[in-house]
Amino acid sequence: MTSSVELERGSRTSPAILRRDPRDLWPEHARKLHDHLAGLYGEADPLPALAAAWIAHQRSANTQRAYARGFKIFEEFAREHGAHPMAVRFPLADTFRLYLETTPTWVRVKGGRRGEMIRAGRPYAEASRANALSAASSFFAYLDTVSDTGVKNPFDAVQRPYLDPDYSPTPGYTEQEWAKLLVTARDHHRIAAYRKRAYALLLMLYTCCLRVDSLLNARVEDLGYDKGHRVLLLEKMKGGGRKKKPIPPVTWDALQDYLGGRKTGWLFCTASGGQLDEPAVWRLLQSLARRAGLPLRGPHGVKGDAVTHALAKKDARPDKVQRWADHKDSRTTQRYNRRKELLDDSPGYALGADLAGALAHEGE
């Protein structure tokens, strides 16, 4: 007679019990893209699974999100022109470039139903066009890699928008403006828990030179101590790997005040303990900027400000700033230097001052 223990052991090792869907291991953006495409093409079509696997193949969560967004634009274009995305060839791929330059974008209908959208926005900006073209090209490059017969990439010969590496549309803050923003975060919210979270989050982003997606994926268990330093052990979102980031004392104190003795869970979480997401951080920064009387901006400009301000310090070492910022290439770090010089060191200021003096003299 088979014992209950043997039955239990047998059930644990049964192929039916152990069989799992590998898609369960896909990251969030891969699963969402799969479900979106499956709703349009059905599960039998190879596109949903291949596109999701391609997204899962990307190392960075930021790249996964950006490519999934860009691919949706490409898929909608192909569908509107009667073509399956996997069957697009160069003539239509090149037309996609023109489509991005001229087609109005989707915007919410003011006063409309919840989620109601209309194509009435400005055409895609250069960065969005470049991302959509890069996403489509990357998808076909992935198909060529996994295909037994090879797939010619129709986007190889498609021109991409030129993006000036020294230009950023995000308004930069001075160090004084950052101090004003931090004081606003620390002092101006009626709910103490929200004040503490906002203050600690901004200090972590700024003084540790972190990407927002990297910080939001950190857990309390990733905090530690090493050779006299309080550190955060986090995954580098570009290129993979792990790195210890030292936490300055002012930031550590604010972080401990926010955590209030909590030892587990997401480092920055919602009131219910869930993971805080990027839209919530966007809303936080927009709200704080309005209250502080500063230009509106999102979290992706914080790292740029931190690098710019660090490079402006007396006796700054660009190589140290490069390592702190997790830049593989020193040219990436120097872009922030040039960006500052293009503004602060503009010869136009001296010309304008001399001209103002001459105009004032002529008016006497």
Residue pairs with C-beta under 8 A, 6 or more apart in sequence:
2 10
11 17
23 31
23 34
23 49
23 52
25 56
26 34
26 52
26 53
26 55
26 56
27 55
27 56
27 61
27 64
28 61
29 55
29 61
29 64
29 65
29 68
30 52
30 53
30 55
30 56
30 64
30 68
31 52
32 68
33 48
33 51
33 52
33 55
33 68
33 71
33 72
34 48
34 49
34 51
34 52
35 48
36 72
37 45
37 47
37 48
37 51
37 52
37 75
38 45
38 48
40 75
40 79
41 47
41 48
46 86
47 84
47 85
47 86
50 86
50 142
50 143
50 146
51 71
51 85
51 139
53 142
53 146
54 67
54 138
54 139
54 142
54 143
55 64
55 67
55 68
55 71
56 64
57 142
58 64
58 67
59 238
59 239
59 240
60 237
60 238
60 239
61 213
61 217
61 237
62 211
62 213
62 237
62 238
63 238
66 131
66 135
67 131
67 134
67 135
67 138
67 139
68 135
69 131
69 135
70 128
70 131
70 132
70 133
70 134
70 135
70 136
71 132
71 135
71 136
71 139
73 100
73 124
73 128
73 132
73 135
74 85
74 96
74 132
74 135
74 136
74 139
75 85
77 96
77 99
78 84
78 85
78 88
78 92
78 96
79 85
81 92
81 95
83 92
85 139
86 143
88 96
88 136
88 154
89 154
90 154
90 157
90 158
92 154
93 136
93 154
93 155
93 158
94 157
94 158
96 132
96 133
96 136
96 158
97 129
97 133
97 158
97 159
100 123
100 124
100 128
100 129
100 132
100 133
101 123
101 124
101 129
102 123
103 119
103 123
103 124
104 119
104 120
104 121
104 122
104 123
105 119
105 121
105 122
105 123
105 124
106 117
106 118
106 119
106 121
107 117
107 118
107 119
107 120
107 121
108 115
108 116
108 117
109 116
109 117
109 118
112 118
124 132
125 169
126 161
126 162
126 163
127 161
127 163
129 161
130 160
130 161
130 163
133 155
133 158
133 160
133 161
134 160
136 155
137 153
137 155
137 156
137 158
140 151
140 152
140 153
140 154
140 155
141 153
143 151
144 150
144 151
144 152
144 153
165 335
166 335
166 338
166 339
166 342
168 301
168 304
168 339
170 297
170 298
170 300
170 301
170 304
171 295
171 296
171 297
171 301
172 301
172 304
172 305
172 308
172 339
173 181
173 294
173 295
173 297
173 301
173 305
175 309
177 292
177 294
178 206
178 305
178 309
180 292
180 294
181 202
181 288
181 289
181 292
181 294
182 199
182 202
182 203
182 206
183 292
184 288
184 291
184 292
185 195
185 198
185 199
185 202
185 288
186 195
186 198
186 199
186 254
187 195
188 195
188 291
189 195
189 198
193 271
196 254
196 257
196 258
197 258
197 268
198 284
198 288
199 254
199 258
200 251
200 254
200 255
200 257
200 258
200 268
201 215
201 268
201 281
201 284
202 288
202 302
203 250
203 251
203 254
203 255
204 210
204 215
204 232
204 247
204 251
204 255
205 212
205 215
205 299
205 302
205 303
205 306
206 302
206 305
206 306
207 247
207 248
207 250
207 251
207 306
208 215
208 232
208 245
208 246
208 247
208 248
208 251
209 245
209 303
209 306
209 307
209 310
209 324
209 325
209 326
210 234
210 245
210 303
211 237
211 300
211 303
212 278
212 281
212 299
212 300
212 302
213 237
213 278
214 234
214 235
214 236
214 237
215 234
215 267
215 268
216 266
216 268
216 275
216 276
216 277
216 278
216 281
217 234
217 235
217 237
217 275
218 232
218 234
218 266
218 267
218 268
219 264
219 265
219 266
219 267
220 259
220 262
220 263
220 264
220 265
220 266
220 267
221 263
221 264
222 232
222 233
222 234
222 267
223 230
223 231
223 232
223 233
223 247
223 255
223 267
224 230
224 231
224 232
224 233
224 244
225 231
226 244
229 244
229 246
229 247
230 246
230 247
230 249
230 252
231 244
231 245
231 246
231 247
232 244
232 245
232 247
232 267
233 242
233 243
233 244
233 245
234 242
234 243
234 245
235 241
235 242
236 242
236 243
236 326
238 326
239 328
243 326
247 255
265 273
266 273
266 274
266 275
266 276
268 276
269 275
269 276
270 276
270 280
278 299
281 298
281 299
282 298
282 299
285 297
285 298
285 299
286 296
286 297
286 298
289 295
289 296
289 297
290 296
303 325
304 336
304 339
306 325
307 321
307 325
307 333
307 336
308 336
308 337
308 339
308 340
310 316
310 321
310 324
311 318
311 321
311 333
311 336
311 337
311 340
312 340
318 330
318 333
318 334
318 337
319 330
321 333
322 330
322 332
322 333
325 332
325 333
327 333
